[in-house]
Amino acid sequence: MQIIELLQELGFSKKHAEVFIILYKYGARPASFIAKMIGEERTNTYKILQTLVREGFIAENIKWNVKHFFVANKEILRSKIEEEKKNIEKQELLLPKIEQSLAEFDKQNISPIPKMRFFEGNDWILSLFKDILLETKEKKYSTIKCISSNTLESLSINNRNLESYAWDFFLELEKNKIKIETYLWTGVLTLEQMIKSYEMIDIKTLSVGNNSLNFFIVGEIIYLIIFKQIPFGIKIESSEFSDLMHFMLRKI
């Protein structure tokens, strides 16, 4: 019967649905009558009836010293659905409070091990720059910091610059008026001195390759990019590490 399948869609089992329909059609009946109608052993039938009573779909009373079962409320299905709606609405109101309380537990149980994420290959380095941009915008930073290593030797043997990996990244920074406080670690053959700059062009045109390094410091997060034949990046979430980097840069 289609009605059985529809009740199953509401969460009834097949046997529970059959019992509910029988009682709806025939009114108050004992367990023995229902067992015959559904072709089920009487003990199992009684268990089904007790479950339906416990869930509020049917009721029970004593008639001629025999327990009878019946559907007391013809609108019980609609009432159950309305009750579930109210419960869901109540749960939705409680959810933000529960999430806030759980977040407090997270703060109290901070892992001593820094969170780390690895990026390997050109496409993943693009994802790393997107991650930097997302973190910068979410925390509404007006300035981020960068340490870049470069030598004239690496510039002479490589024609790719940092902008070629992160064109959209630099464009978004300029559009949102976010500055990069850049510390250029430069030299001829080896790294010899560090120069501070706020000019975006200085970092955009940096040569990448030949093991050049780039540290981006975004609040409490450190991003390290190593440019080799295959570029490799690491995201490290560590307040201790970032505090040290910020302190060192203030001394330059």
VENRA-V159026 format. One record per pair of residues at least 24 apart in sequence whose ideal C-beta (glycine too) atoms are under 10 Angstrom apart, sorted by sequence separation. I is the first residue (numbers start at 1). GAP is how many residues later the second one is. If there is no record, write none. Layout:
{{I;GAP} {I;GAP}}
This chain:
{{14;24} {15;24} {45;24} {56;24} {180;24} {182;24} {217;24} {218;24} {15;25} {55;25} {217;25} {19;26} {23;26} {174;26} {220;26} {56;27} {173;27} {185;27} {219;27} {20;28} {185;28} {217;28} {15;29} {19;29} {23;29} {31;29} {144;29} {217;29} {15;30} {18;30} {19;30} {28;30} {170;30} {174;30} {185;30} {215;30} {28;31} {155;31} {170;31} {173;31} {15;32} {16;32} {19;32} {20;32} {28;32} {148;32} {182;32} {183;32} {217;32} {15;33} {16;33} {19;33} {24;33} {28;33} {30;33} {129;33} {133;33} {136;33} {154;33} {170;33} {23;34} {24;34} {29;34} {30;34} {32;34} {132;34} {142;34} {144;34} {145;34} {146;34} {147;34} {148;34} {149;34} {150;34} {151;34} {152;34} {153;34} {170;34} {183;34} {215;34} {13;35} {16;35} {23;35} {28;35} {31;35} {33;35} {34;35} {133;35} {137;35} {141;35} {142;35} {143;35} {144;35} {145;35} {146;35} {147;35} {148;35} {149;35} {150;35} {151;35} {152;35} {153;35} {154;35} {169;35} {15;36} {16;36} {23;36} {30;36} {31;36} {33;36} {129;36} {130;36} {133;36} {136;36} {137;36} {140;36} {142;36} {143;36} {144;36} {145;36} {146;36} {147;36} {148;36} {149;36} {150;36} {151;36} {152;36} {153;36} {180;36} {181;36} {20;37} {29;37} {30;37} {31;37} {128;37} {129;37} {132;37} {133;37} {136;37} {141;37} {142;37} {143;37} {144;37} {145;37} {146;37} {147;37} {148;37} {149;37} {150;37} {151;37} {152;37} {153;37} {163;37} {166;37} {167;37} {13;38} {19;38} {20;38} {30;38} {31;38} {128;38} {129;38} {130;38} {140;38} {141;38} {143;38} {144;38} {145;38} {146;38} {147;38} {148;38} {149;38} {151;38} {163;38} {166;38} {16;39} {19;39} {28;39} {29;39} {30;39} {126;39} {129;39} {130;39} {133;39} {137;39} {151;39} {12;40} {28;40} {29;40} {125;40} {126;40} {129;40} {133;40} {136;40} {151;40} {163;40} {164;40} {16;41} {27;41} {28;41} {29;41} {125;41} {126;41} {128;41} {129;41} {132;41} {137;41} {150;41} {151;41} {162;41} {163;41} {16;42} {27;42} {28;42} {122;42} {126;42} {130;42} {136;42} {149;42} {161;42} {162;42} {163;42} {166;42} {12;43} {27;43} {28;43} {122;43} {126;43} {129;43} {133;43} {161;43} {162;43} {163;43} {165;43} {11;44} {26;44} {27;44} {28;44} {136;44} {161;44} {162;44} {164;44} {12;45} {23;45} {26;45} {133;45} {149;45} {161;45} {162;45} {163;45} {23;46} {24;46} {25;46} {148;46} {160;46} {161;46} {162;46} {22;47} {23;47} {24;47} {147;47} {160;47} {161;47} {169;47} {23;48} {159;48} {160;48} {161;48} {166;48} {22;49} {23;49} {148;49} {158;49} {159;49} {160;49} {165;49} {7;50} {19;50} {21;50} {24;50} {155;50} {157;50} {158;50} {159;50} {162;50} {20;51} {146;51} {155;51} {156;51} {158;51} {24;52} {154;52} {155;52} {157;52} {158;52} {162;52} {150;53} {154;53} {157;53} {196;53} {148;54} {153;54} {154;54} {155;54} {156;54} {158;54} {143;55} {148;55} {150;55} {152;55} {154;55} {155;55} {194;55} {20;56} {146;56} {150;56} {151;56} {154;56} {196;56} {20;57} {146;57} {149;57} {150;57} {153;57} {154;57} {155;57} {195;57} {148;58} {150;58} {154;58} {194;58} {148;59} {151;59} {166;59} {146;60} {148;60} {150;60} {165;60} {149;61} {151;61} {149;62} {150;62} {165;62} {149;63} {150;63} {162;63} {148;64} {149;64} {150;64} {12;65} {148;65} {149;65} {162;65} {183;65} {147;66} {148;66} {149;66} {165;66} {183;66} {10;67} {147;67} {148;67} {160;67} {146;68} {147;68} {148;68} {181;68} {11;69} {146;69} {147;69} {158;69} {183;69} {7;70} {10;70} {145;70} {146;70} {147;70} {6;71} {10;71} {145;71} {146;71} {144;72} {145;72} {146;72} {11;73} {144;73} {145;73} {154;73} {144;74} {145;74} {143;75} {144;75} {147;75} {141;77} {144;77} {145;77} {146;77} {147;77} {148;77} {149;77} {141;78} {149;78} {139;79} {144;79} {146;79} {136;80} {139;80} {135;81} {138;81} {139;81} {136;82} {139;82} {125;83} {135;83} {136;83} {132;84} {134;84} {135;84} {131;85} {133;85} {135;85} {136;85} {132;86} {135;86} {129;87} {131;87} {128;88} {135;88} {132;89} {131;90} {132;91} {131;92} {132;93} {129;94} {128;95} {128;96} {129;96} {128;97} {145;97} {147;98} {125;100} {135;100} {145;100} {132;101} {145;101} {147;101} {125;102} {131;102} {135;102} {147;102} {128;103} {132;103} {146;103} {119;104} {128;104} {129;104} {131;104} {145;104} {119;105} {125;105} {126;105} {128;105} {147;105} {114;106} {115;106} {116;106} {117;106} {119;106} {124;106} {125;106} {127;106} {128;106} {114;107} {124;107} {125;107} {128;107} {114;108} {122;108} {124;108} {125;108} {121;109} {122;109} {124;109} {120;110} {121;110} {120;111} {121;111} {119;112} {120;112} {121;112} {119;113} {120;113} {118;114} {119;114} {120;114} {118;115} {119;115} {117;116} {118;116} {119;116} {117;117} {118;117} {116;118} {117;118} {116;119} {117;119} {115;120} {116;120} {117;120} {114;121} {115;121} {116;121} {114;122} {115;122} {116;122} {114;123} {115;123} {114;124} {113;125} {114;125} {114;126} {114;127} {112;128} {114;128} {110;129}}
